[in-house]
Amino acid sequence: MLRMQGMNPATMMSMLDACIAMCQLCMDECMEHADHSEVCKMCAQACQACMDACMAMKNSMMAMG
């Protein structure tokens, strides 16, 4: 998304959607093991933080038009 070739909103939204989907899948898997593994718990938390950041970026982009 940081390429200097210009910003294409549709492409950026697609990248954000893909990132959100990947984080959701990873988080769901890690949550299955979070009670038994501190690493999986931390991974799930990191995935949630990444999803939150992507959603915030997406919402900001939609608000801009």
C-alpha positions as CSV (number, residue, x, y, z in Angstrom):
1,M,0.0,0.0,0.0
2,L,3.0,2.3,0.4
3,R,4.2,2.1,-3.2
4,M,4.9,5.4,-4.8
5,Q,3.1,4.5,-8.0
6,G,0.0,6.3,-6.9
7,M,-2.9,5.2,-4.7
8,N,-5.6,3.1,-6.3
9,P,-8.5,3.0,-3.8
10,A,-10.0,-0.2,-5.2
11,T,-6.7,-2.1,-5.0
12,M,-6.0,-0.8,-1.5
13,M,-9.5,-1.9,-0.3
14,S,-8.9,-5.3,-1.8
15,M,-5.5,-5.6,0.0
16,L,-7.2,-4.5,3.3
17,D,-10.0,-7.1,2.8
18,A,-7.4,-9.8,2.1
19,C,-5.4,-8.9,5.2
20,I,-8.6,-8.9,7.4
21,A,-9.6,-12.3,6.1
22,M,-6.1,-13.8,6.7
23,C,-6.0,-12.3,10.2
24,Q,-9.4,-13.7,11.0
25,L,-8.5,-17.2,9.9
26,C,-5.2,-17.1,11.8
27,M,-6.9,-15.7,14.9
28,D,-9.6,-18.3,14.8
29,E,-7.1,-21.1,14.6
30,C,-4.9,-19.7,17.3
31,M,-7.8,-19.2,19.7
32,E,-8.5,-22.9,19.6
33,H,-5.1,-23.4,21.3
34,A,-4.8,-20.2,23.3
35,D,-5.9,-21.8,26.6
36,H,-2.9,-24.2,26.3
37,S,-0.3,-22.1,24.6
38,E,0.9,-18.6,25.4
39,V,2.4,-18.3,21.9
40,C,-1.0,-19.0,20.3
41,K,-2.7,-16.5,22.7
42,M,-0.2,-13.8,21.7
43,C,-0.6,-14.7,18.0
44,A,-4.4,-14.3,18.3
45,Q,-4.0,-11.0,20.0
46,A,-1.6,-9.8,17.3
47,C,-4.1,-10.9,14.6
48,Q,-6.9,-9.0,16.4
49,A,-4.7,-5.9,16.5
50,C,-3.9,-6.2,12.8
51,M,-7.5,-6.7,11.9
52,D,-8.5,-3.6,14.0
53,A,-5.8,-1.5,12.2
54,C,-7.0,-2.7,8.8
55,M,-10.6,-2.0,9.6
56,A,-9.7,1.5,10.9
57,M,-7.8,2.2,7.6
58,K,-10.7,0.9,5.6
59,N,-13.2,3.0,7.5
60,S,-11.0,6.1,7.1
61,M,-10.7,5.5,3.4
62,M,-14.5,5.1,3.0
63,A,-15.1,8.3,5.0
64,M,-12.8,10.2,2.6
65,G,-14.9,9.2,-0.3
